[in-house]
Structure formats: C-alpha cells, structure tokens
C-alpha cells in the first residue's frame, strides 16, 4: 500500500511538473510582463525588417541617377551614334538619288503621253510646264489632255528644277537632274542624272 501511495504521489508530481513546463512554454510563447511592458521572448522577436536599409534605398531611388551613371549612358549613346550615323547619312544621299530617278521616270511617262496625244514632245521653250498647263507656241498642242499630264511639276530632291531640252543631244529630248550641287558635272550625289541613263 505504501508503494501504491508512493507511486501515485510520483505520478501526481510528474503531472504537476508537466503542467508547470506547459505553462512556462505558454508564457514564453506570448511573452511575460516586465515593469508593465509586454516583452517578446527571443524566439518570438520579429526578424530584422531592414527598414532603414529600404529607406536609404528609396532615398537614393528618389534622388535620380548619379553622375557616373549618366556619364556611362552618354558614352554608350555617343558610341552608338558614332557607329550608326555614317551609315544612315550615307543612305540619305542614296535615297535622294533614288527619288530623283523615280521622279524622272514619272516625267518620262508624262512626256510619252503628251507625245501620244499631240504627236510631238514639248519644245525647250514650252518646257516641262507643258505637262501641267496647255502650252502656247510651236509646236501646237492640238490634243492637249484637259487637266494635264501631271498635277504639278516636281522639283528634284535637292529642290532644283529638272533641266529639259528638246530636241536633245542624243534623242528627242534631254531630261537632267543636276544633282545635289545644282551645277553640271559632279561626283557621288552631286553627279548629274539623265533620263537616258534610266
């Protein structure tokens, strides 16, 4: 009987000890009061949020780019422009030559229609203006098409008038663009373009 009592007492002490440990764990989980303040246990403290680190980052973000960053961007842009610009500028001159040739083809087509209707090409005196408004003088434009053959007379891409001479040195007429320099002769984009070379 004594053993039984001793055994029960030991079991009771074990249960009480477990209850105390359980309550201690609960207090650790919710914190304890110290001088009226709730103190979080070490295991429950919030991890470092890095608030000041984020604040510093946001200030830097709001302040804009640094001088070094701007310099790097400017150097990269300068290098790209230096590499690409010569290719683009060279192509602009080629494009103007292509436009001039296209305009000359349009003028040749209009001159051919004029000849079909009137039996001859306009004279040098009548000029290319005969394609826009009915010419006077010789040769007479007897069947000139109402409304003309062009809505307006184009200028070449360099804002120069096309040169028209009839009769021409090698055919019925010479149709010439004087190129970018606006003078006879020249090289590259300043070279004269002739309708006979199309």
Number of C-alpha atoms within 10 A of each C-alpha: 6 7 8 9 10 11 12 12 12 12 12 12 12 12 12 12 12 12 12 12 12 12 12 13 12 12 14 16 14 13 18 16 11 8 7 7 9 11 15 16 13 10 9 12 10 8 7 6 8 9 9 9 9 11 11 12 12 11 10 12 10 9 9 10 11 9 9 9 10 12 12 11 12 12 11 12 12 12 12 11 12 11 11 11 12 11 10 12 11 11 12 13 16 14 14 17 24 13 14 23 21 14 20 24 15 14 21 16 13 18 21 16 18 22 16 13 15 17 15 16 24 29 20 15 15 20 16 25 16 22 25 17 18 18 20 12 10 10 14 16 20 11 13 20 16 9 11 16 22 17 10 11 17 17 14 23 19 17 11 16 16 23 14 19 18 17 14 12 9 8 9 13 20 17 20 22 28 23 26 21 15 18 13 13 12 14 10 11 19 19 18 19 21 17 16 13 7 9
